[in-house]
């Protein structure tokens, strides 16, 4: 009897403990999935979001009089110039990128293999370097116009000169020569995966090959065209060097002059806010344009497009026409820079200042790339290990910086860094009597912070793409064998996605080396990079002094082009 009573008492005590645990579980807030991973990813997303909030705060500090002045005299002209530039570049890159992608996909002619990767080469040349090169080449006393005057029998620029390149049409053409690969690359990938059955059915319905292109191929490639054009227009909005060199007063130039020349940070923040709204409108328009566009191919039954073989004069004519963007967008400016760099090296050699600037560029780009890769891997792997709505939002926030122009980002970064420096300096003086000064801004950490926010989306996106190649059952198997989350990342995620991570790191490093707008505004005193050195020499009109720096940037920019060409070759072999 006593044993039965003891057993009942034990059961009742166990029931009470279970009910108490259940009550605590129901009353206490649930722990977020992922624990430490969740808070680390949240902190990284907060670092990305902080400059945007700081920009809004800085813009709100401007007076009503300042707003009226900007709305009446600065914004209308700058916004009009920016919209005209973006509209012209958008039309040209959409036409040229789509037509070139179709030419190397639907036709087989001599030199086609060369064009497949050669049309990617303009990506290696930043827009400000192309403008810098052509301004010197086409100068009234430059080599091109001097040669034309000698051929025509003229002796001075007053007798004969070409139209000035410093104009809106000149800026539209030069920027389009550099940015058309943003459309060419995704559209060509779309054409390569397009089923030949669709074109054959259209031909049986009486359409010519040209009509099939406009009525079947182009509509199915509209999502890729929209994505490529939006990326190109974001680069136009981010550009500062080419627009200034070519005399186009865009919103980016207005931000720079308002901040640096007039020392009006709230006014610059207000113009930057208008740029941010333009980016949001651009992204929204791109998504709205392809909201109902869906395209899929049955991999088991579909046949890829078989290029039509052409030979003779028609083939040579098509090669010459398709090669023009490659010639004018890469070969001419790169050849000019190489010739000028060799001449400059023979006359003056490599100056210690240039070597120091190259070291600055490499060091800060390498450190920023390392930080970006670490944060990108944490975000991608954490979101995969602990899928939740909150982490998905944090992952999307972490990619916002890539859509923000460098000048917009620089104002937000400056506000955040200055606030941190002031708070830290006040605390150190109060506690220890030591002044830390401008720790972030003066050391270059603010510039590294800008690189982190700007290019974090590349690292997290490439890592996520690498992780999607293997199923989640691998993760479950690793966790069931006792691996922790960190152990799963180091033993499984990193080895399987190392090629994607390396590719993302290469892209980030090259983008850091080429970045001008944020570097120009956030670099410490007496700290110059190859990009800022080139900008300074071009602004002074001493183009020959910056040829070696420009050629070095182009040489580094070729590396991701080689990577893209290899990836494209592998995709073509898989498709065939």
TORBAVO-102551 format. One line per 2 residues: number of its first residue (from 0); their letters; for each residue x, y negated, z negated of C-alpha. Coordinates in steps of 0.25 Angstrom, whole numbers, plus 2048, in hexadecimal, padded with zeros to 3 digits. Last residue first. Example, Ala and Ser with C-alpha at 12.3 -4.5 7.8 and 13.67 -1.06 7.14 Angstrom:
! residues 2
1 = sa = 837,804,7E3; 831,812,7E1
//
This chain:
! residues 576
575 = xx = 867,7AB,930; 862,7A4,924
573 = xx = 86C,7AA,91A; 877,7A6,924
571 = xx = 871,798,925; 870,797,916
569 = xx = 87F,79B,914; 883,790,91F
567 = xx = 87B,786,918; 881,789,90A
565 = xx = 88F,788,911; 88B,77A,917
563 = xx = 886,775,90A; 893,779,903
561 = xx = 89B,772,90E; 893,766,90D
559 = xx = 894,766,8FD; 8A4,765,8FF
557 = xx = 8A3,75A,90A; 8A0,750,900
555 = xx = 8AE,751,8FA; 8B4,74E,907
553 = xx = 8AB,742,909; 8AE,73C,8FB
551 = xx = 8BD,73E,8FE; 8BB,737,90C
549 = xx = 8B4,72B,905; 8C0,72A,8FB
547 = xx = 8CA,72A,906; 8C3,720,90E
545 = xx = 8C1,716,903; 8CC,70C,906
543 = xx = 8C9,70C,915; 8BB,706,912
541 = xx = 8C0,6F9,90C; 8B2,6F2,90D
539 = xx = 8B1,6EE,8FF; 8A4,6F6,8FD
537 = xx = 8AB,702,904; 8B7,702,8FB
535 = xx = 8AE,701,8EE; 8A4,70C,8F4
533 = xx = 8B0,715,8F7; 8B6,713,8E9
531 = xx = 8A8,716,8E3; 8A7,723,8EB
529 = xx = 8B6,728,8E8; 8B4,725,8D9
527 = xx = 8B7,719,8D1; 8B8,717,8C2
525 = xx = 8BE,709,8BE; 8B1,706,8B6
523 = xx = 8A8,712,8B4; 8A0,717,8BF
521 = xx = 891,716,8BE; 88C,70D,8C9
519 = xx = 895,711,8D4; 895,720,8D0
517 = xx = 885,720,8D0; 885,71A,8DE
515 = xx = 891,722,8E4; 890,731,8E3
513 = xx = 899,738,8EC; 8A2,73F,8E2
511 = xx = 896,742,8D9; 88E,748,8E5
509 = xx = 89A,751,8E9; 89B,756,8DB
507 = xx = 88C,759,8DA; 88C,760,8E7
505 = xx = 898,769,8E3; 891,76C,8D6
503 = xx = 884,770,8DD; 88C,77A,8E6
501 = xx = 893,77F,8D9; 886,781,8D2
499 = xx = 880,788,8DE; 88D,791,8DF
497 = xx = 88D,794,8D0; 87E,799,8D0
495 = xx = 880,7A8,8CD; 88C,7A5,8C4
493 = xx = 886,79A,8BC; 878,7A0,8BA
491 = xx = 87C,7AE,8B5; 888,7AE,8AB
489 = xx = 888,79F,8A7; 87A,79C,8A8
487 = xx = 875,7A9,8A2; 87F,7A7,896
485 = xx = 879,799,894; 86B,79F,893
483 = xx = 870,7AA,88A; 873,7B8,890
481 = xx = 86D,7C3,888; 86B,7CD,893
479 = xx = 85C,7C9,894; 861,7BB,897
477 = xx = 86A,7C0,8A3; 85F,7C8,8A9
475 = xx = 855,7BC,8A8; 85E,7B3,8AF
473 = xx = 861,7BD,8BA; 851,7BF,8BB
471 = xx = 851,7B0,8BE; 854,7B4,8CD
469 = xx = 861,7AF,8D4; 862,7A4,8DE
467 = xx = 85A,79A,8D6; 867,798,8CD
465 = xx = 86F,792,8D9; 864,788,8DC
463 = xx = 863,784,8CE; 872,781,8CD
461 = xx = 871,779,8DA; 865,771,8D4
459 = xx = 86B,76F,8C7; 878,76A,8CD
457 = xx = 872,761,8D8; 868,75B,8CE
455 = xx = 873,757,8C4; 878,74E,8CF
453 = xx = 874,740,8CB; 872,742,8BC
451 = xx = 880,748,8BB; 887,73E,8C4
449 = xx = 881,733,8BC; 886,739,8AF
447 = xx = 894,73A,8B5; 893,72B,8B8
445 = xx = 88F,728,8AA; 89A,731,8A5
443 = xx = 8A4,727,8AD; 8AB,723,8A0
441 = xx = 8A7,715,89F; 898,718,8A1
439 = xx = 897,723,898; 8A0,71E,88C
437 = xx = 89D,70F,88E; 8A3,70B,881
435 = xx = 8A6,715,876; 8A8,70B,86B
433 = xx = 8AD,710,85E; 8A9,70B,850
431 = xx = 8A6,719,84C; 897,71A,849
429 = xx = 891,70C,84E; 89B,70B,859
427 = xx = 899,719,85E; 88A,717,85D
425 = xx = 88A,70A,865; 893,710,86F
423 = xx = 88B,71D,871; 87E,714,873
421 = xx = 884,70B,87D; 88A,716,885
419 = xx = 87D,71E,885; 876,712,88A
417 = xx = 880,70F,894; 87F,71D,899
415 = xx = 870,71D,89A; 86F,710,8A1
413 = xx = 87B,713,8AB; 875,721,8AE
411 = xx = 868,71A,8B2; 86E,710,8BA
409 = xx = 877,71A,8C1; 86B,723,8C4
407 = xx = 865,718,8CD; 872,715,8D4
405 = xx = 874,724,8D6; 867,726,8DD
403 = xx = 85E,730,8D5; 859,73D,8DC
401 = xx = 865,745,8D7; 862,740,8C9
399 = xx = 855,746,8C8; 85B,754,8C8
397 = xx = 85B,755,8B9; 84D,751,8B8
395 = xx = 849,75D,8C0; 850,767,8B6
393 = xx = 84A,760,8AA; 83C,762,8B0
391 = xx = 83F,771,8B3; 845,772,8A5
389 = xx = 838,76D,89F; 82F,776,8A7
387 = xx = 837,782,8A3; 840,78C,8A9
385 = xx = 84B,790,89E; 856,798,8A5
383 = xx = 854,791,8B3; 852,783,8AD
381 = xx = 85F,785,8A5; 867,78A,8B1
379 = xx = 863,77E,8B9; 865,774,8AF
377 = xx = 872,779,8A8; 878,77B,8B6
375 = xx = 875,76D,8BA; 87A,767,8AD
373 = xx = 887,76F,8AF; 888,76C,8BE
371 = xx = 886,75D,8BB; 891,75C,8B0
369 = xx = 89B,763,8B9; 897,75A,8C5
367 = xx = 899,74E,8BD; 8A7,752,8B8
365 = xx = 8AB,755,8C7; 8A5,748,8CC
363 = xx = 8AC,740,8C1; 8B9,746,8C4
361 = xx = 8B9,747,8D3; 8B4,738,8D4
359 = xx = 8BE,733,8CA; 8CA,73B,8D0
357 = xx = 8C6,735,8DE; 8C6,728,8D8
355 = xx = 8D4,72A,8D2; 8D9,72F,8DF
353 = xx = 8D4,723,8E6; 8DA,719,8DC
351 = xx = 8E7,721,8DD; 8E7,71D,8EC
349 = xx = 8E8,728,8F6; 8F1,724,901
347 = xx = 8F2,716,906; 8F5,716,915
345 = xx = 8F4,725,918; 8E8,727,90F
343 = xx = 8E0,71C,915; 8E2,721,923
341 = xx = 8DE,72F,91F; 8D2,72A,917
339 = xx = 8CE,721,923; 8CE,72D,92C
337 = xx = 8C7,736,923; 8BC,72C,920
335 = xx = 8BA,72A,92F; 8B9,739,931
333 = xx = 8AF,73A,925; 8A7,72E,92B
331 = xx = 8A6,734,939; 8A5,742,935
329 = xx = 89A,741,92B; 88D,73A,92E
327 = xx = 891,735,93C; 896,743,941
325 = xx = 88C,74B,939; 880,743,93D
323 = xx = 885,744,94C; 887,753,94C
321 = xx = 878,756,94F; 879,74E,95C
319 = xx = 886,754,960; 882,762,95D
317 = xx = 875,760,965; 87C,75A,971
315 = xx = 886,766,971; 87B,770,970
313 = xx = 873,769,97C; 880,768,984
311 = xx = 881,777,984; 87B,781,97A
309 = xx = 86E,783,972; 86B,78F,969
307 = xx = 85D,78E,962; 85F,790,953
305 = xx = 857,79C,94D; 84E,797,941
303 = xx = 84E,7A1,936; 845,7AD,937
301 = xx = 83A,7AF,92D; 834,7BC,929
299 = xx = 83B,7C0,91C; 83F,7B2,917
297 = xx = 831,7AD,919; 833,79E,91A
295 = xx = 82D,793,911; 829,785,913
293 = xx = 821,77C,90A; 81F,76D,90C
291 = xx = 813,768,904; 81A,75E,8FB
289 = xx = 825,75B,905; 822,74C,907
287 = xx = 81E,74B,8F8; 82B,750,8F3
285 = xx = 833,747,8FC; 82A,73B,8F8
283 = xx = 82C,73E,8E9; 83B,73F,8EB
281 = xx = 83B,731,8F2; 831,72B,8E9
279 = xx = 83A,72F,8DD; 846,72A,8E4
277 = xx = 83F,71D,8E7; 83B,71C,8D8
275 = xx = 84A,71E,8D5; 84E,713,8DE
273 = xx = 844,709,8D8; 84A,70D,8CA
271 = xx = 858,70A,8D0; 853,6FC,8D3
269 = xx = 84E,6FA,8C5; 85B,6FF,8BF
267 = xx = 863,6F6,8C8; 85A,6EA,8C2
265 = xx = 85C,6F0,8B4; 86C,6F1,8B6
263 = xx = 86D,6E2,8BC; 87C,6E0,8BD
261 = xx = 87A,6D8,8CA; 885,6DF,8D2
259 = xx = 886,6EC,8CB; 877,6EF,8C7
257 = xx = 86F,6E7,8D2; 87A,6EB,8DC
255 = xx = 879,6FA,8DA; 86A,6FA,8D8
253 = xx = 868,6F2,8E5; 872,6FB,8ED
251 = xx = 86A,708,8E9; 85D,701,8ED
249 = xx = 863,6FF,8FB; 86A,6F3,900
247 = xx = 86E,6F8,90D; 87B,6F2,912
245 = xx = 883,6FE,917; 88D,6FE,90D
243 = xx = 883,6FD,902; 87A,707,907
241 = xx = 885,711,909; 88B,70F,8FB
239 = xx = 87E,710,8F3; 877,71C,8F7
237 = xx = 86D,723,8ED; 861,71F,8F5
235 = xx = 866,724,902; 86A,731,8FA
233 = xx = 85C,732,8F5; 857,730,904
231 = xx = 860,73C,908; 85A,745,8FD
229 = xx = 84C,741,901; 84F,744,910
227 = xx = 854,752,90D; 848,756,904
225 = xx = 83E,750,90E; 845,758,91A
223 = xx = 845,765,912; 837,764,90F
221 = xx = 834,760,91D; 83A,76C,923
219 = xx = 82E,773,927; 828,767,92E
217 = xx = 836,765,935; 836,774,93B
215 = xx = 828,775,93F; 823,769,947
213 = xx = 830,761,949; 838,76D,94C
211 = xx = 82D,775,953; 82B,769,95C
209 = xx = 83A,769,960; 83A,778,963
207 = xx = 82E,776,96C; 820,779,966
205 = xx = 817,782,96E; 810,78B,963
203 = xx = 81B,796,966; 826,78C,962
201 = xx = 81F,789,955; 81E,798,952
199 = xx = 82D,799,955; 830,78D,94C
197 = xx = 829,793,940; 82F,7A1,942
195 = xx = 83D,79B,941; 83B,79A,932
193 = xx = 841,78E,92C; 84D,791,923
191 = xx = 857,78A,92B; 84E,77E,92E
189 = xx = 84C,77C,91F; 85B,77D,91C
187 = xx = 85D,773,928; 853,76A,921
185 = xx = 85A,76B,914; 868,767,91A
183 = xx = 864,75D,924; 85C,754,91B
181 = xx = 867,751,911; 871,752,91D
179 = xx = 86B,745,922; 871,73D,917
177 = xx = 87F,739,91D; 87B,734,92B
175 = xx = 86E,72F,925; 875,725,91C
173 = xx = 87D,720,928; 871,71E,930
171 = xx = 868,717,926; 874,70E,921
169 = xx = 877,70A,92F; 868,707,932
167 = xx = 867,6FF,925; 873,6F6,928
165 = xx = 882,6F6,926; 886,6FD,933
163 = xx = 887,6F0,93A; 883,6F1,949
161 = xx = 890,6F3,951; 899,6E8,955
159 = xx = 89E,6E1,961; 8A3,6D3,965
157 = xx = 8A4,6CE,956; 8AA,6DB,952
155 = xx = 8B7,6D7,95B; 8BE,6DC,967
153 = xx = 8B4,6E1,971; 8B8,6EA,97D
151 = xx = 8AD,6F5,97B; 8B6,700,977
149 = xx = 8BE,6F7,96E; 8B2,6F2,968
147 = xx = 8AD,700,966; 8BA,705,95F
145 = xx = 8BA,6F9,956; 8AB,6FC,952
143 = xx = 8AE,70A,94F; 8BB,708,947
141 = xx = 8B6,6FD,93E; 8B7,6EE,940
139 = xx = 8A8,6EC,941; 8A7,6F8,937
137 = xx = 8A1,705,93C; 8AC,70E,937
135 = xx = 8AD,706,92A; 89E,706,927
133 = xx = 89D,714,92C; 8A6,71A,921
131 = xx = 8A0,712,916; 892,716,91A
129 = xx = 896,724,91B; 89D,723,90D
127 = xx = 891,71D,907; 888,728,90C
125 = xx = 890,733,906; 897,73C,910
123 = xx = 897,74B,90D; 888,74C,910
121 = xx = 88C,748,91E; 892,756,920
119 = xx = 885,75E,920; 883,75C,92F
117 = xx = 891,764,931; 88B,770,92A
115 = xx = 881,774,934; 887,76B,93F
113 = xx = 893,774,940; 88B,781,941
111 = xx = 883,77A,94D; 88F,776,954
109 = xx = 88B,77E,961; 87C,77F,961
107 = xx = 871,787,95A; 864,77F,958
105 = xx = 859,780,94D; 862,77F,941
103 = xx = 86D,775,945; 863,76C,94C
101 = xx = 858,76D,942; 861,768,936
99 = xx = 866,75D,93F; 857,758,942
97 = xx = 853,759,934; 85F,751,92E
95 = xx = 85F,747,939; 850,744,938
93 = xx = 84F,744,929; 85C,73D,927
91 = xx = 858,732,931; 84A,730,92B
89 = xx = 84F,730,91C; 85A,726,91F
87 = xx = 851,71C,926; 847,71D,91A
85 = xx = 851,71D,90F; 858,710,915
83 = xx = 84B,709,917; 846,70D,909
81 = xx = 854,708,903; 853,6FB,90B
79 = xx = 845,6F8,907; 848,6FC,8F8
77 = xx = 854,6F2,8F8; 84C,6E7,8FE
75 = xx = 840,6E9,8F6; 848,6EC,8E9
73 = xx = 851,6DF,8E8; 848,6D3,8EA
71 = xx = 83A,6D3,8E5; 83A,6E0,8DD
69 = xx = 848,6DE,8D7; 844,6D0,8D3
67 = xx = 837,6D4,8CD; 83D,6DF,8C5
65 = xx = 848,6D5,8C0; 83E,6CB,8BC
63 = xx = 836,6D7,8B4; 843,6D9,8AD
61 = xx = 84B,6E6,8AE; 84C,6EF,8A2
59 = xx = 842,6F9,8A8; 84C,6FD,8B2
57 = xx = 856,701,8A7; 84C,70A,8A1
55 = xx = 848,710,8AE; 856,713,8B1
53 = xx = 859,718,8A3; 84D,722,8A5
51 = xx = 853,727,8B3; 861,727,8AC
49 = xx = 85C,730,8A1; 855,73B,8AA
47 = xx = 862,742,8AE; 868,742,8A0
45 = xx = 85A,747,89B; 85A,752,8A5
43 = xx = 868,756,89F; 862,756,891
41 = xx = 856,75E,895; 85F,769,89B
39 = xx = 867,769,88E; 85B,76A,886
37 = xx = 855,775,88D; 862,77D,88E
35 = xx = 863,77C,87F; 856,783,87D
33 = xx = 852,78A,88A; 843,789,888
31 = xx = 83F,77E,87F; 83C,782,871
29 = xx = 82D,782,86E; 827,777,864
27 = xx = 824,77D,857; 816,780,854
25 = xx = 813,78D,85C; 821,793,859
23 = xx = 81F,78F,84A; 812,796,849
21 = xx = 817,7A2,850; 822,7A3,846
19 = xx = 818,7A1,83B; 80F,7AC,841
17 = xx = 81A,7B5,842; 81E,7B3,834
15 = xx = 810,7B5,82F; 80E,7C1,836
13 = xx = 81B,7C7,831; 817,7C3,823
11 = xx = 809,7CA,825; 810,7D7,82B
9 = xx = 819,7D7,81F; 80E,7D5,815
7 = xx = 806,7E1,81C; 812,7EA,81B
5 = xx = 814,7E6,80C; 805,7EA,80A
3 = xx = 806,7F7,811; 813,7FA,809
1 = xx = 80B,7F7,7FC; 800,800,800
//
